[in-house]
Amino acid sequence: MTDRTPASAPRAPLPHSLKLALDYGPLVAFLVVFLLYRDRTVHWGGQSYPGLIVATLVFVPLTIAANAVLWARTRKLSVMQLVTLVIVVIFGGLTIWLNDERFIKMKPTFIYLLLAGMLGLGLVLRRNWLALAMGEMVPLAPEGWRRLTLRMTGLFLTLAVLNEIIRRTQSDTTWVLFKTVGLIALTFVFLMANVPLIQRYALIPEENAGEDGTPR
């Protein structure tokens, strides 16, 4: 008699190394390909493609593949992941099809404006959408989510404005470094700056709390 795992059984969490590869692999590949081809032009099908277009040609299918693997392993994609995937396919596809780098440069702007709009709408409607997306990772009291949502909305608007300034005034190399390194660094600084807020409003599981509600 053989054991069978029920179809509804929870799937094992992704190994940390695989999750990092799926999250950042396409972005790293984009940076590497761009740096290799930034001073070169690729001729194919009667068209000439600069390095940024070639990097986009690698980035788009890798992003699709990473999300496909994530779905196959977890059967779950967050709203942010779905939104990002759709915009990558649309703007990356237009970049390649029209051989116009402006579309891939505008992609972060649209992503951050859309996310800021979604969070702002949630605040107006008194819907805790950020908690729905992150509540399992960071359980917070409602006021904590409200404050963090306000701050994240401000962050997304700021990043959208920064992307527009850099893509319009700086070189391709500067913009690519901003997209691949700068945005991650700024997001990390933002998260570190909000650790006190998270600690202040964190919900403590009952089994880890003492009689006065503080951690044991």
LOLOZA-797645 format. One record per residue: residue number from 0; residue in three letters; chain; x, y, z of N, C-alpha, C in turn. Coordinates in steps of 0.2 Angstrom, whole numbers, always signed. Atoms other than C-alpha are relative to their C-alpha. Layout:
N
[NUM; Ala; A; [X; Y; Z]; [X; Y; Z]; [X; Y; Z]]
...
***
This chain:
216
[0; Met; A; [+4; -6; +0]; [+0; +0; +0]; [+4; +6; +0]]
[1; Thr; A; [-4; -6; +0]; [+7; +17; -5]; [-3; +6; +3]]
[2; Asp; A; [+3; -6; -3]; [+5; +33; +3]; [-1; +5; -5]]
[3; Arg; A; [+2; -5; +5]; [-3; +47; -7]; [+0; +7; +3]]
[4; Thr; A; [+1; -7; -2]; [-1; +66; -4]; [-6; +3; -2]]
[5; Pro; A; [+6; -3; +2]; [-18; +74; -4]; [+1; +6; -5]]
[6; Ala; A; [-1; -5; +4]; [-20; +86; -18]; [+0; +7; +3]]
[7; Ser; A; [+1; -7; -3]; [-25; +100; -6]; [+6; +1; +5]]
[8; Ala; A; [-5; -1; -5]; [-9; +97; +5]; [+4; +6; -2]]
[9; Pro; A; [-4; -6; +1]; [+1; +113; +7]; [+7; -1; -4]]
[10; Arg; A; [-6; +2; +4]; [+16; +114; -5]; [+6; +3; +5]]
[11; Ala; A; [-6; -2; -4]; [+34; +115; +3]; [+2; +7; -2]]
[12; Pro; A; [-3; -7; +2]; [+41; +133; +3]; [+6; +0; -4]]
[13; Leu; A; [-6; +0; +5]; [+53; +138; -10]; [+7; +0; +4]]
[14; Pro; A; [-6; -1; -2]; [+71; +136; -6]; [+2; +7; -1]]
[15; His; A; [-2; -7; +0]; [+79; +153; -2]; [+4; +2; -6]]
[16; Ser; A; [-5; -2; +6]; [+92; +152; -16]; [-5; +0; -6]]
[17; Leu; A; [+4; -1; +6]; [+78; +148; -29]; [-4; +6; +0]]
[18; Lys; A; [+4; -6; +0]; [+67; +162; -23]; [+4; +6; -2]]
[19; Leu; A; [-4; -6; +2]; [+82; +174; -24]; [+1; +0; -8]]
[20; Ala; A; [-1; +1; +7]; [+85; +167; -42]; [-6; +2; -4]]
[21; Leu; A; [+6; -1; +3]; [+67; +169; -47]; [-1; +8; +0]]
[22; Asp; A; [+1; -7; -1]; [+66; +187; -40]; [+5; +4; -3]]
[23; Tyr; A; [-5; -4; +3]; [+82; +194; -46]; [+4; -2; -6]]
[24; Gly; A; [-4; +2; +5]; [+89; +183; -59]; [-1; +3; -7]]
[25; Pro; A; [+1; -4; +6]; [+80; +192; -74]; [+3; +7; +0]]
[26; Leu; A; [-3; -6; -1]; [+86; +208; -67]; [+8; +0; -1]]
[27; Val; A; [-7; +0; +0]; [+104; +203; -65]; [+2; -2; -8]]
[28; Ala; A; [-2; +2; +7]; [+104; +195; -83]; [-1; +7; -4]]
[29; Phe; A; [+1; -6; +3]; [+97; +212; -89]; [+6; +4; +0]]
[30; Leu; A; [-6; -4; -2]; [+111; +221; -81]; [+6; -2; -4]]
[31; Val; A; [-6; +3; +3]; [+125; +209; -87]; [+0; +1; -8]]
[32; Val; A; [+1; -1; +7]; [+118; +209; -105]; [+1; +7; -3]]
[33; Phe; A; [-1; -7; +2]; [+117; +228; -106]; [+7; +2; +0]]
[34; Leu; A; [-7; -2; -1]; [+135; +230; -99]; [+4; -3; -6]]
[35; Leu; A; [-4; +3; +5]; [+141; +218; -112]; [-1; +3; -7]]
[36; Tyr; A; [+2; -3; +7]; [+132; +226; -127]; [-1; +7; +0]]
[37; Arg; A; [+2; -7; +0]; [+130; +244; -122]; [+4; +4; -5]]
[38; Asp; A; [-4; -3; +5]; [+144; +249; -134]; [+0; -3; -7]]
[39; Arg; A; [+0; +4; +6]; [+139; +237; -148]; [-8; +0; -3]]
[40; Thr; A; [+7; +0; +3]; [+124; +236; -160]; [+0; -7; -3]]
[41; Val; A; [+2; +7; +3]; [+116; +219; -165]; [-4; +1; -6]]
[42; His; A; [+4; +0; +6]; [+110; +217; -183]; [-3; -6; -1]]
[43; Trp; A; [+4; +6; +0]; [+96; +205; -185]; [-6; +2; -4]]
[44; Gly; A; [+6; -1; +4]; [+82; +204; -198]; [-1; +6; -3]]
[45; Gly; A; [+0; -7; +4]; [+87; +220; -207]; [-1; +6; +5]]
[46; Gln; A; [+1; -5; -5]; [+86; +229; -190]; [+7; +1; +4]]
[47; Ser; A; [-6; -1; -4]; [+100; +237; -179]; [-3; +1; +7]]
[48; Tyr; A; [+2; +0; -7]; [+97; +234; -160]; [+6; +2; +4]]
[49; Pro; A; [-5; -2; -5]; [+107; +244; -147]; [+0; -5; +6]]
[50; Gly; A; [+0; +4; -6]; [+112; +236; -131]; [-6; +0; +5]]
[51; Leu; A; [+6; +0; -4]; [+97; +241; -121]; [-5; -4; -3]]
[52; Ile; A; [+6; +4; +3]; [+85; +233; -133]; [+2; -7; +0]]
[53; Val; A; [-2; +7; -1]; [+96; +217; -133]; [-1; -2; +7]]
[54; Ala; A; [+1; +2; -7]; [+95; +217; -114]; [-7; -1; +1]]
[55; Thr; A; [+8; +1; -1]; [+76; +219; -115]; [-2; -6; -3]]
[56; Leu; A; [+2; +6; +4]; [+75; +205; -127]; [+2; -7; +4]]
[57; Val; A; [-1; +5; -5]; [+83; +194; -113]; [-4; +0; +6]]
[58; Phe; A; [+4; -1; -6]; [+74; +201; -99]; [-7; -2; +0]]
[59; Val; A; [+7; +2; +1]; [+56; +199; -105]; [-1; -8; +1]]
[60; Pro; A; [+1; +7; +0]; [+57; +180; -108]; [+2; -3; +7]]
[61; Leu; A; [-3; +3; -6]; [+67; +177; -92]; [-5; +2; +6]]
[62; Thr; A; [+5; -2; -5]; [+54; +187; -82]; [-6; -5; +0]]
[63; Ile; A; [+5; +5; +1]; [+40; +176; -89]; [+1; -7; +2]]
[64; Ala; A; [-2; +7; -2]; [+49; +160; -86]; [+1; +0; +8]]
[65; Ala; A; [-1; +0; -7]; [+53; +165; -68]; [-7; +0; +3]]
[66; Asn; A; [+6; +0; -2]; [+35; +169; -65]; [-4; -7; -1]]
[67; Ala; A; [+3; +7; +1]; [+30; +152; -73]; [+3; -5; +5]]
[68; Val; A; [-3; +4; -5]; [+42; +143; -62]; [-3; +1; +7]]
[69; Leu; A; [+3; -2; -7]; [+35; +152; -46]; [-7; -3; +0]]
[70; Trp; A; [+7; +3; +0]; [+17; +147; -51]; [+0; -7; +0]]
[71; Ala; A; [+0; +8; +0]; [+22; +129; -55]; [+2; -3; +7]]
[72; Arg; A; [-2; +2; -6]; [+30; +128; -38]; [-4; +2; +6]]
[73; Thr; A; [+4; -3; -5]; [+18; +138; -27]; [-7; +0; -1]]
[74; Arg; A; [+7; -1; +2]; [+2; +139; -37]; [-3; +7; +3]]
[75; Lys; A; [+2; -6; -3]; [+2; +157; -31]; [+4; +6; -3]]
[76; Leu; A; [-4; -6; +2]; [+7; +174; -38]; [-4; +6; +3]]
[77; Ser; A; [+3; -5; -3]; [+4; +190; -29]; [-2; +5; -5]]
[78; Val; A; [+2; -5; +5]; [-5; +205; -36]; [+6; +4; -3]]
[79; Met; A; [-6; -4; +3]; [+11; +215; -37]; [+4; -4; -5]]
[80; Gln; A; [-3; +4; +5]; [+19; +201; -46]; [-3; -1; -7]]
[81; Leu; A; [+4; +1; +6]; [+5; +199; -58]; [+0; +7; -4]]
[82; Val; A; [-1; -6; +3]; [+5; +218; -61]; [+6; +1; -4]]
[83; Thr; A; [-6; -1; +3]; [+23; +219; -64]; [+1; -5; -6]]
[84; Leu; A; [-1; +4; +6]; [+23; +204; -76]; [-4; +3; -6]]
[85; Val; A; [+4; -3; +6]; [+9; +212; -87]; [+4; +6; -3]]
[86; Ile; A; [-3; -6; +3]; [+18; +228; -88]; [+7; -1; -3]]
[87; Val; A; [-6; +2; +4]; [+35; +220; -92]; [-2; -3; -7]]
[88; Val; A; [+1; +3; +7]; [+27; +210; -106]; [-2; +6; -5]]
[89; Ile; A; [+2; -5; +5]; [+18; +225; -113]; [+5; +5; -2]]
[90; Phe; A; [-5; -5; +2]; [+32; +238; -112]; [+6; -3; -3]]
[91; Gly; A; [-6; +3; +3]; [+46; +226; -115]; [-2; -2; -7]]
[92; Gly; A; [+2; +2; +7]; [+36; +219; -130]; [+0; +6; -5]]
[93; Leu; A; [+0; -6; +4]; [+34; +237; -137]; [+7; +2; -1]]
[94; Thr; A; [-7; -2; +1]; [+52; +241; -134]; [+3; -4; -6]]
[95; Ile; A; [-3; +4; +4]; [+57; +226; -144]; [-3; +0; -7]]
[96; Trp; A; [+4; +0; +7]; [+44; +227; -158]; [+1; +6; -3]]
[97; Leu; A; [-1; -7; +3]; [+46; +246; -161]; [+7; +2; +0]]
[98; Asn; A; [-7; -1; -1]; [+65; +245; -157]; [+1; +7; +3]]
[99; Asp; A; [+0; -7; -4]; [+62; +260; -145]; [+1; -1; +7]]
[100; Glu; A; [-2; +1; -7]; [+70; +260; -129]; [-4; +4; +5]]
[101; Arg; A; [+4; -4; -4]; [+58; +273; -122]; [-5; -4; +4]]
[102; Phe; A; [+6; +4; -4]; [+45; +260; -117]; [+3; -4; +6]]
[103; Ile; A; [-2; +3; -6]; [+56; +250; -106]; [+3; +4; +5]]
[104; Lys; A; [-2; -5; -5]; [+63; +265; -98]; [-7; +3; +4]]
[105; Met; A; [+6; -3; -3]; [+45; +271; -94]; [-4; -5; +4]]
[106; Lys; A; [+3; +5; -3]; [+40; +254; -87]; [+0; +1; +8]]
[107; Pro; A; [+0; -1; -7]; [+46; +258; -69]; [-5; +5; +2]]
[108; Thr; A; [+5; -6; -2]; [+36; +274; -69]; [-7; -3; +0]]
[109; Phe; A; [+7; +3; +0]; [+20; +265; -74]; [-2; -5; +6]]
[110; Ile; A; [+1; +5; -6]; [+22; +251; -61]; [+0; +4; +6]]
[111; Tyr; A; [+0; -3; -6]; [+26; +263; -47]; [-7; +5; +1]]
[112; Leu; A; [+6; -4; +0]; [+11; +275; -52]; [-6; -5; +1]]
[113; Leu; A; [+6; +5; -1]; [-1; +260; -53]; [+0; -3; +7]]
[114; Leu; A; [+0; +3; -7]; [+5; +253; -36]; [-2; +6; +5]]
[115; Ala; A; [+2; -5; -4]; [+3; +270; -28]; [-7; +2; -1]]
[116; Gly; A; [+7; -1; +1]; [-14; +272; -36]; [-4; -5; +4]]
[117; Met; A; [+4; +6; -3]; [-20; +255; -29]; [+0; +1; +7]]
[118; Leu; A; [-1; -1; -8]; [-13; +259; -11]; [-4; +6; +2]]
[119; Gly; A; [+4; -6; -1]; [-21; +277; -12]; [-7; -2; +0]]
[120; Leu; A; [+7; +1; +1]; [-38; +270; -18]; [-2; -4; +6]]
[121; Gly; A; [+2; +4; -5]; [-37; +257; -4]; [-1; +4; +7]]
[122; Leu; A; [+1; -5; -6]; [-35; +271; +9]; [-6; +4; +0]]
[123; Val; A; [+6; -4; +1]; [-49; +281; +2]; [-6; -5; +2]]
[124; Leu; A; [+5; +5; -1]; [-60; +265; +2]; [+0; -3; +7]]
[125; Arg; A; [-1; +3; -6]; [-54; +260; +19]; [+1; -7; +0]]
[126; Arg; A; [-1; +7; +2]; [-48; +244; +12]; [+8; -1; +2]]
[127; Asn; A; [-7; +1; -2]; [-32; +237; +20]; [+3; -5; -5]]
[128; Trp; A; [-2; +4; +5]; [-25; +230; +3]; [+8; -2; +1]]
[129; Leu; A; [-7; +1; -1]; [-7; +231; +9]; [+1; -6; +5]]
[130; Ala; A; [+0; +6; -4]; [-11; +219; +23]; [-2; -6; -3]]
[131; Leu; A; [+2; +6; +4]; [-19; +207; +11]; [+6; -3; -3]]
[132; Ala; A; [-5; +2; +3]; [-3; +207; +2]; [+6; -3; +4]]
[133; Met; A; [-6; +2; -4]; [+10; +206; +16]; [-2; -2; +7]]
[134; Gly; A; [+2; +2; -6]; [+0; +201; +31]; [+3; -6; +3]]
[135; Glu; A; [-3; +6; -2]; [+7; +184; +32]; [+7; +1; +3]]
[136; Met; A; [-7; -1; -2]; [+25; +190; +33]; [+1; +5; +5]]
[137; Val; A; [-1; -5; -5]; [+22; +206; +44]; [-7; +1; +3]]
[138; Pro; A; [+6; -1; -3]; [+7; +205; +55]; [+0; +6; +4]]
[139; Leu; A; [+1; -7; -3]; [+2; +223; +60]; [-7; +1; +3]]
[140; Ala; A; [+7; -3; -2]; [-12; +232; +69]; [-2; +4; -5]]
[141; Pro; A; [+3; -4; +5]; [-24; +241; +58]; [+4; +7; -1]]
[142; Glu; A; [-3; -6; +1]; [-16; +258; +62]; [+7; +0; -3]]
[143; Gly; A; [-6; +1; +3]; [+1; +251; +58]; [+0; -1; -8]]
[144; Trp; A; [+1; +0; +7]; [-5; +246; +41]; [-2; +6; -4]]
[145; Arg; A; [+2; -7; +3]; [-13; +263; +38]; [+6; +4; -1]]
[146; Arg; A; [-6; -4; +0]; [+3; +272; +42]; [+5; -3; -5]]
[147; Leu; A; [-5; +3; +5]; [+14; +260; +32]; [-2; +1; -7]]
[148; Thr; A; [+3; -1; +7]; [+2; +261; +17]; [+1; +7; -2]]
[149; Leu; A; [-2; -7; +2]; [+4; +280; +17]; [+7; +1; -2]]
[150; Arg; A; [-7; -1; +1]; [+23; +279; +18]; [+2; -4; -7]]
[151; Met; A; [-1; +4; +6]; [+23; +266; +4]; [-3; +3; -6]]
[152; Thr; A; [+3; -4; +5]; [+12; +276; -7]; [+5; +6; -2]]
[153; Gly; A; [-5; -5; +1]; [+24; +291; -5]; [+6; -3; -3]]
[154; Leu; A; [-6; +3; +3]; [+39; +279; -9]; [-1; -1; -7]]
[155; Phe; A; [+1; +2; +7]; [+31; +273; -25]; [-1; +7; -4]]
[156; Leu; A; [+0; -6; +4]; [+27; +291; -31]; [+7; +3; +0]]
[157; Thr; A; [-6; -3; +1]; [+44; +297; -27]; [+5; -4; -5]]
[158; Leu; A; [-4; +4; +4]; [+52; +282; -36]; [-2; +1; -8]]
[159; Ala; A; [+2; -2; +6]; [+41; +286; -51]; [+3; +6; -3]]
[160; Val; A; [-3; -6; +1]; [+47; +304; -51]; [+7; -1; -2]]
[161; Leu; A; [-7; +1; +1]; [+65; +299; -49]; [+1; -4; -7]]
[162; Asn; A; [-1; +3; +6]; [+63; +287; -64]; [+0; +4; -6]]
[163; Glu; A; [+1; -4; +5]; [+56; +300; -75]; [+6; +5; -1]]
[164; Ile; A; [-5; -4; +1]; [+70; +312; -71]; [+6; -3; -3]]
[165; Ile; A; [-6; +3; +2]; [+84; +300; -73]; [+0; -2; -8]]
[166; Arg; A; [+1; +3; +7]; [+77; +292; -90]; [+1; +6; -5]]
[167; Arg; A; [+0; -6; +5]; [+75; +310; -97]; [+7; +4; +0]]
[168; Thr; A; [-6; -5; -1]; [+92; +318; -91]; [+6; -4; +0]]
[169; Gln; A; [-7; +3; -1]; [+105; +304; -89]; [+1; -5; -6]]
[170; Ser; A; [-1; +5; +5]; [+113; +291; -100]; [-3; -7; +1]]
[171; Asp; A; [+3; +7; -1]; [+107; +273; -103]; [+4; -4; +5]]
[172; Thr; A; [-4; +4; -5]; [+121; +266; -92]; [-3; +3; +7]]
[173; Thr; A; [+3; -3; -6]; [+115; +278; -78]; [-7; -3; +2]]
[174; Trp; A; [+7; +2; -1]; [+97; +273; -80]; [+0; -7; +2]]
[175; Val; A; [+0; +8; -2]; [+101; +254; -80]; [+2; -1; +7]]
[176; Leu; A; [-2; +0; -7]; [+111; +256; -64]; [-5; +2; +5]]
[177; Phe; A; [+5; -2; -5]; [+97; +265; -56]; [-5; -5; +0]]
[178; Lys; A; [+6; +5; +0]; [+84; +252; -62]; [+2; -6; +4]]
[179; Thr; A; [-2; +7; -2]; [+94; +237; -57]; [+3; +0; +7]]
[180; Val; A; [-3; +0; -7]; [+104; +243; -41]; [-3; +6; +4]]
[181; Gly; A; [+3; -6; -4]; [+97; +260; -36]; [-7; -1; +3]]
[182; Leu; A; [+7; +1; -2]; [+79; +255; -35]; [+0; -5; +6]]
[183; Ile; A; [+0; +5; -5]; [+83; +240; -24]; [+3; +3; +6]]
[184; Ala; A; [-3; -3; -6]; [+95; +250; -13]; [-5; +5; +4]]
[185; Leu; A; [+4; -5; -3]; [+82; +264; -10]; [-6; -4; +3]]
[186; Thr; A; [+6; +4; -4]; [+68; +251; -6]; [+3; -3; +6]]
[187; Phe; A; [-3; +2; -6]; [+80; +243; +6]; [+1; +5; +6]]
[188; Val; A; [-1; -5; -5]; [+84; +259; +15]; [-7; +2; +2]]
[189; Phe; A; [+7; -2; -2]; [+65; +263; +15]; [-2; -5; +6]]
[190; Leu; A; [+3; +5; -5]; [+61; +246; +24]; [+4; +1; +6]]
[191; Met; A; [-3; -1; -6]; [+75; +249; +36]; [-2; +6; +4]]
[192; Ala; A; [+2; -6; -3]; [+69; +266; +40]; [-7; -1; +4]]
[193; Asn; A; [+6; +1; -3]; [+52; +259; +44]; [+0; -6; +5]]
[194; Val; A; [-1; +5; -5]; [+58; +245; +56]; [-3; +2; +7]]
[195; Pro; A; [+3; -3; -6]; [+53; +256; +71]; [-8; +0; +0]]
[196; Leu; A; [+7; +0; +1]; [+35; +258; +64]; [-3; -8; +1]]
[197; Ile; A; [+2; +7; +0]; [+34; +239; +61]; [+0; -3; +7]]
[198; Gln; A; [-1; +2; -7]; [+40; +235; +79]; [-5; +3; +4]]
[199; Arg; A; [+5; -3; -4]; [+28; +247; +86]; [-7; -3; +0]]
[200; Tyr; A; [+6; +2; +2]; [+13; +240; +78]; [-1; -7; -1]]
[201; Ala; A; [+0; +7; +1]; [+18; +222; +77]; [-5; -4; +4]]
[202; Leu; A; [+4; +4; -4]; [+5; +209; +82]; [+4; -6; +3]]
[203; Ile; A; [-3; +6; -3]; [+12; +196; +94]; [-4; -6; +1]]
[204; Pro; A; [+4; +7; -1]; [+6; +178; +93]; [-1; -1; +7]]
[205; Glu; A; [+2; +1; -7]; [-3; +173; +109]; [+5; -5; +3]]
[206; Glu; A; [-4; +5; -3]; [+9; +158; +111]; [+7; +3; +2]]
[207; Asn; A; [-7; -3; -1]; [+24; +170; +111]; [-1; +6; +5]]
[208; Ala; A; [+1; -5; -4]; [+16; +183; +123]; [-1; -1; +7]]
[209; Gly; A; [+1; +1; -7]; [+16; +185; +141]; [-6; +2; +3]]
[210; Glu; A; [+7; -3; -3]; [+2; +190; +153]; [-1; +7; -2]]
[211; Asp; A; [+1; -7; +2]; [+5; +208; +149]; [+0; +2; -7]]
[212; Gly; A; [+0; -1; +7]; [+5; +205; +131]; [+7; +2; -4]]
[213; Thr; A; [-7; -1; +3]; [+24; +208; +128]; [+3; -6; -1]]
[214; Pro; A; [-3; +7; +2]; [+35; +195; +120]; [+3; -3; +6]]
[215; Arg; A; [-3; +3; -6]; [+41; +182; +132]; [+8; -1; -1]]
***
